[in-house]
Amino acid sequence: MRFNKLYEDVKIGKVDSGWLEKVELMDNIFPNINYRAYRPM
């Protein structure tokens, strides 16, 4: 359900940032990963 809403919002170019922030907190499967360690230098 959340993916479909996000997909539809992206298609029309209007993503609800407040809703997306809540979803990011709920669906964060790797909360302790440091993504900066994997960025190119």
C-alpha positions as a Markdown table, in Angstrom:
| # | Residue | x | y | z |
|---|---|---|---|---|
| 1 | Met | 0.0 | 0.0 | 0.0 |
| 2 | Arg | 2.7 | 2.5 | 0.9 |
| 3 | Phe | 4.8 | 1.7 | -2.1 |
| 4 | Asn | 1.8 | 2.2 | -4.4 |
| 5 | Lys | 1.0 | 5.6 | -2.8 |
| 6 | Leu | 4.6 | 6.7 | -3.2 |
| 7 | Tyr | 4.6 | 5.5 | -6.8 |
| 8 | Glu | 1.4 | 7.4 | -7.6 |
| 9 | Asp | 2.7 | 10.6 | -5.8 |
| 10 | Val | 6.0 | 10.4 | -7.8 |
| 11 | Lys | 4.1 | 10.0 | -11.0 |
| 12 | Ile | 2.1 | 13.2 | -10.5 |
| 13 | Gly | 5.2 | 15.0 | -9.1 |
| 14 | Lys | 3.7 | 15.7 | -5.7 |
| 15 | Val | 5.1 | 13.7 | -2.8 |
| 16 | Asp | 3.8 | 14.4 | 0.7 |
| 17 | Ser | 7.0 | 14.9 | 2.6 |
| 18 | Gly | 5.4 | 14.5 | 6.1 |
| 19 | Trp | 3.9 | 11.2 | 5.1 |
| 20 | Leu | 7.2 | 10.1 | 3.5 |
| 21 | Glu | 9.1 | 10.9 | 6.7 |
| 22 | Lys | 6.8 | 8.7 | 8.7 |
| 23 | Val | 7.1 | 5.9 | 6.2 |
| 24 | Glu | 10.9 | 6.1 | 6.3 |
| 25 | Leu | 10.8 | 5.6 | 10.1 |
| 26 | Met | 8.4 | 2.7 | 9.9 |
| 27 | Asp | 10.2 | 0.9 | 7.0 |
| 28 | Asn | 13.8 | 1.5 | 7.9 |
| 29 | Ile | 15.1 | -2.1 | 7.8 |
| 30 | Phe | 18.7 | -1.0 | 8.3 |
| 31 | Pro | 18.5 | 1.7 | 11.0 |
| 32 | Asn | 22.1 | 1.4 | 12.1 |
| 33 | Ile | 23.9 | 1.3 | 8.8 |
| 34 | Asn | 26.2 | 4.2 | 8.0 |
| 35 | Tyr | 25.5 | 4.8 | 4.3 |
| 36 | Arg | 28.3 | 7.3 | 4.1 |
| 37 | Ala | 30.8 | 4.5 | 4.4 |
| 38 | Tyr | 29.6 | 3.2 | 0.9 |
| 39 | Arg | 29.7 | 6.5 | -1.0 |
| 40 | Pro | 32.3 | 7.1 | -3.6 |
| 41 | Met | 35.2 | 9.3 | -2.7 |
